Structure formats: structure tokens, C-alpha cells
Amino acid sequence: MSQSRLIPLLLLLLVACRPPGTVEPVPDGGTGQEPTPGTPPTFTVHAPAEIVSTLPLYRSVHVLLGDGRGFRERLDDSGVVRFHEPIVSGTRDVSLVMVGSTGTVQVKTWLALDGAEVWLPSFMYPQSAIPWTKQGTLSGKVTGAANPSALSVVAVGTGLYGLTTLAGDGSFSIDVRGDAPGEVDLFARETEGPGGKVLRVGLKRDIAVGSGASVSGLEVALDHPVDQSLGVTVAGGFDPEGEASATLQYILGGQLLFSTNASGQLPLSIPAVARTAPFDTLTPMLRVSVGDAATLPGGMVQTAVPVSGTSSAAVSFLNPLRITSPGVGTLEAPARASRSGLVLGWSPDGSAHLTEVELAATIGPGPLDWSVMAPTFITSFTPFALPADIAPVTTIPAGSYRVAATTTWRANVSGYADFFTGSAASSPYEETRTTRLRAYVELQ
């Protein structure tokens, strides 16, 4: 074989043996460069866990810096992409381009990411597997019920799960399963009516389970009638108009025990139980929403706050989000806009931590759906043309689209950057404020 034919073959072998985690050569003249061996990356991206776990469902998933012309990398099983690029300071825009098995394209863009390493936040709730190992059986009876046939009993514990058998006289047997021994609490409630209104509740704390042992003769007394009330008022700032919906949730170990609700104009009064033992150690969560996400221009405002007092709680709301571009309408009367020069624009409450805006086909998934997350000081985004070698659809086609927008404030984070540290997991006891808006547009 001639030397002139050997050289191209050697080049092909070198490309095929490219180590993972380096930047792909860019065919359209971008600025991607091969790193010097041993050179540390300047920017590392961790993909969301749910994307990594479902990679076989996609034709491809790429991580792009900016518009991807200079730096992009196909995601492998590791879910970690390391870029070697000349920018070593300042913020970056990062996009995930996900091509489904049918050729549909979904893009998620995160704007103004800072630092040398980021963890892209998950957009699905993690699912926990139900443990199988039997740690014990609890049996006994619920007392104090006016109608024993309207009872329910559950066992609640960290890493433990109960399967309940309940008799018509209030007797119960619960198999508790988990990966390790521990302690559980028994919670019982009596309800009435088709809506399941809670009348009375009871709680028995700190029952040890382990090694499959049985504990019998337990009694859970329904000693807490739902005969108290919690007054709900607005603390200050934005005071929404319209009917409010309020729910008081009693949560133990991250699991919802029961809830009460009320609706009407603020201020409201919502049913509650006395905060006496053993319910004195529970911190209920009050969730209040006003408006409807599909009602223009302001949509819905929501808040959730832990309740420390026993008779009243004051809540605060974010100012509603507005979509400023393109023009939007309702599902029944969508606005019309040109795809040429399309810009997504919004006006959020500046005290929030982030804004999320999604442009997705009304009936989807569409050929190309796009969502963007940004700090609230950024109020617009221009969808760019995707590289043709990684996406079968490079620009947003004409069609009917839903524009879904959300702003978020969370008490346990200090700013936008906290969402990309890999440690900003939400808590069921965290105070949060959100706005939600859903509008529609015909792109032509």
C-alpha cells in the first residue's frame, strides 16, 4: 500500500480512538481545540440524572456551550462532559440537545452559569424503590372512631414502608418493610363523605421494628378532632385578587399524613388540629394559590410556608410573571407571531431566584420544543439554529405552541448559582414562592 493511502487511514484511526470527555471536532469551522494531554478542563458539566439513566431512549444527547458551533460534546454513559476552551472566567450558556427515538428534538438551555463545574438541575422528581425486606408486623386497634368503616392506618418511618390490612371494627395488621431496622410511627384517621373530609386523627410514635419480629396489642387513639382553625392572611408585598385555594398539610418524615383545605377570598380560615402531643412536634405546611395559570395576563401565584403558630399564618407572594415576547393569547384565541426574529421575553419579579420559559407544541411532543432557565436579571432569550450534524430539526417550525413560564423563590437557597451545585434538593418543609403562566401562540 502506498504511503499516500496510509496517511488518511491513520487519521481515521486516531479520530475513532478519541478518548471520552473531549470536545468533538466541529465541521462548520468552530473554535474547538484538542486539549494538550494532561491539561485540566476549564469547564465541567454534569447532566441531570434522569437523562443519564434514560440515554438508551434517545438517538443522541449533546451538551452545547453557547450555540454549539465552537464547543459541543455527545453525552456518554458517564453523564459528565469536560470542556477545554479558552474562556476561564465569566458566565456560560449551556444547552442539552436531546434527539428522541422518533426524531423529535427537545432542547433545554441554562443561561449565565458561573464557575468551573456545574450540575444541571433535574426536572423530574426522583422515584424511590419500595423496599422488600420484612422488618416486622404491627397489629392492634384504632379507638375513638364514630364510624370504624371510615378508618385508615399507615406506618411511617425513614426507609420503611407499611402494607396495611384493616378490619371493619378498627383492628389492623401492618407488615413493615425496609432495607434496615428502624422506628416507625402509626397514624390513623377517620373521614366522612365522598370528599374524604378528615374528622379525627391519632398518632402513636417511635415503635421499633426489625428482624421480622411482631409487635401486637398496639392502640392508636383518635384523640385529636379537627376542630381548630388557622387564619390565613397576606403578609405584605403583592396582594393577589380573586379566589384563593388553601391547603394545610400535616407531614411526618417527608410523608403526607393528611390535609385540610378551604377556598374563598383572602383572608381565609382553614380547619386544623390542636398542636398538643404528639402533634406538637409536627410542622404543618400551608400552601396557598390564587388565580389560574391559563388566565392572562398574570396567571397563578402560589406560596408554601411552614406554620409555626397555632392560630394564624401570614403568607407572601411573588409579583405575577408577564410574557413580553412573542405576543400570546389563550388556548381558544392564540396570538399569531412570526418565526423570523423570534425572541422569548418575560418580566419577572426581581426578588425571585430564577425564571423558566418553555416553548412547546400544543399537541406534542413537537418536532422541536425548547425551554430556557435564567436568573431574573435576564429577561429574554433568542433560540439559535442548532448544528445540523446533531439535530434533524435545527429551527423551530411553524405551528401551534404553548408558552409555559414559571418564576421561583426558595428560602433555602441564596441565589441562582445554588441551583447548579448538585446540592439544592428541595425539602417538603421549605418556604417557596412561585408564579405560573400558560399561554398560546401560532408561529408562522
Secondary structure, DSSP 8 states (H G I E B T S, - for coil): --HHHHHHHHHHHHHHT--TTS----TTS-------TT---SEEEE--HHHHHTGGGEEEEEEEETTSSSEEEE--TT-EEEE--S--SS-EEEEEEEEETTS-EEEEEEEEE-SSEEE---SS--------SEEEEEEEEEES-S-GGGEEEEEEETTEEEEEEE-TTSEEEEEEEESS-EEEEEEEEEEETTTTEEEEEEEEEEEEE-TTEEEEEEEEE--EES-EEEEEEEEEE----S-EEEEEEEEETTEEEEEEEEEESSSEEEEE----TTGGG---EEEEEEE-TTSTTT-EEEEEEE--SSSEEEEEE----EEEES--B-SSS-EEE-STT--EEEE--TTSSEEEEEEEESSSS-SEEEEEEE-TT--EE------TTT-S--S--SEEEEEEEEEEEETT--SGGGGGSS-----TT--EEEEEEEEEEEE-
